[in-house]
Amino acid sequence: MHVQLNHPSRSVEIKGPKRAKDLLRELDLLAEAHLVIRGDELVTEDEMLSDKDQIEIRPVISGG
């Protein structure tokens, strides 16, 4: 699957299928601190991602 990461911006190819939480773990990212997006849809940690998916991973940003 094609994975686009932000902050810092980079692209990687990851072999699927795998769950979103396993993708984050493989990329050494905390699930609580990142959003996984497939197309225009937010993906939950337990959803399966396939080789054909285009994934974007964004850091969670909060402010006050």
Phi, psi and omega in degrees: 000151179268125183240123176256121179254147177244146176062075358277153183286126176197160178239142177220156173254128181237137179285132177244183359280155175198159178286154181303319181294328178288326175298313179298318179297318180297327180272004180060045179241143178282129180299325182289343185249006184220148175255137176252124185236129176245111186066241177253013188247129174288134184254136176280163183301328185267358179287143179276138177247141182253171179301330185275353185287147171255114187245141172239136177242122180241142174288146175283129180240126177235154181206176183212000000 
